């Protein structure tokens, strides 16, 4: 470690004393971090916008992407029966079609949420920072809201969905 400059007065030398000790460590950490932050692009694709922000793969079906999305969400928030049951329920409710609507328009999306209940469910189970689509017909939004609800409160409204709940007398077939 150099402590003084090679030329000039003592005052000049004092100004040129190198940073050392804890300040040096802080400088070594802070300078590259600040530089990296300034150089990073601010595009949503790079920065990320919350959980399960996945892109549909080339030649991937919508149903396949919905399965991946559900697996991702159940990886963040555990639900009884795991991804397998969550996929089964979505398949029974909408045939894994995120744009599905009941004939009367009362139920919407992948997990067929009651249309009038959706705005409150969205507000209660999402975070603004995630930048999710407010529309119930968004597969990502519908999945995250549902999985978070089920994580906290169980499958309740979806217990009668298809053959997804073998112990339930309303769904006698086994979930393989």
N, C-alpha and C positions, 0 to 999 in steps of 0.2 A: 504494500500500500504506500503510495506516495502521499506525503503530507504537505509538501510545499512545491511551489513552482521553481523552475530552474533560473529564472531571471526576475529582476525587479525587486522592489522594496518588500519589507515585512507586511505592509498593508495589502499589497497585491498578492503576496503569497497567502495571506489569510483568506482572501476571497476565492482563491483557487484550491483550497483544501477539498479534497475529494470526499464524497459522502461515504460514511462507513458505519458499521454497526447496524442497529435495527433500522435506521433510515435507509441504509444501502439495500437491505433485504426488501423493505417496502418499495423502494424505487425499482428494484429488479422485478417485482411482481406487478406493480401498478402500471409501469410504462408499457409493457407488451399488452396487458389487458385493455388499457385505454386505446392503444393503437388498433387492436383487433376489433374492438367495438366500433371504432370510427370507420374501419375499412369494410365491415360486414354489410352486405346488401340488406335492405329492409323489406324485401318481398315476403309475402305470407308463405310462399313455398319454402323459403329458407328459414324463416323465423318460427314457423309452426303456429298453429292456431288452436291449441287445445288437444284433448284426447282423441285418438282414432281418426285423425285427419288423413285418411288413406285415399289414394288415387286408384281408379279402375285400371287394371292392367289391360294391355292390348289383347284382344280376343277373349277377354273375361266377360262372362255373363253377369247381368245385374244380380241374379240369385247368388252367384259365387261371391261377388263383392259383398253382398249383405251378410253372408256367412262369415267372411273375414272381419267385417265390421263388428258383428256380434261377438266373435271370439276376442277381438281387441277390447271391447267394452267389458266383457266378463273377466278379462285379464286385469282390468283396472278396479272393478267392483265385483266382488264375489257374490254369486247368487246360488241358491239351492238348486242342485241339478246341473250347475255349470253351463258352459257354452252349449253343450248338447241339448239340454232342456230349453235354453233360450232360443236356439235355432228351431227346435221342434215347435215351440209356441208361435214364433213368427211365421213359420211355414203353415201352421194350422190357421192362423189369423188372416194372412194375406198372400199365401203362396210365395213368400219372400219378395213381394212386390212393394217397394217403398211408396209407390204412387196409388196403392189400392184405396178405394173408398167403398163404403157400404152403398147399397142401391139408393137409400134415402139420404146419403151424405152425412149421416150422424156419426159415423165412425171412420177414422182416417189413418192411413199409413201402415207401416210394417207391423205394428202391434195393435192397430185398430183402436186408437184412443178416441174417447168421446169428444167430438168436435168442440162442444161448449166447455169442456174441462181442459182442453189443450193449452190455452193461453196461461192459465194458472200453473199447470204442471210444468210448462216450459220455464216460467219465471222462478218456480220453486226448486227445480232440479238442474238448472244450468247455471253457468257463470258467464258474465258479460265478456270476460277476457277470452273465453273460448271462441267467440265470434261464430256461434252456430246459427244456422238458418232458423228463423222463428216458425217456419211452415211445418206443420205436422207431416207433410208429404216428403220431407227430407229424411232419407234413410238414416243418416248419421244423427240428426237431432232426435228423431223418434226412438232410435236405439239407445242413445245415451240417457234420455229422460226415463225410458222404461227400465233399463238396467239399474239406474240409480234408485228408482222407486222400489224395485224388487229387492235390491240390496238392503234397503232400510226397512221395508214393510212386508216382504214376502210376495208370493205370486198372486195373492188375493183375487183380483178381477179376472185373471187369466187361468184360474185353476181348472176350468172346464174345457180348455183348448185342446182339441184333438185327443190323441193318445199319449200326451206328454206327462200325465200324472197317474202312473199305474196303480198307486195305492188309493186313489180317489175312485169311489164307486161310479162316478160320472164318466170315468175314462178307463174302462176295463182292460184294454189291450196293454201289453207290456211295452215299455220304452226300452228297446233293444239296446 
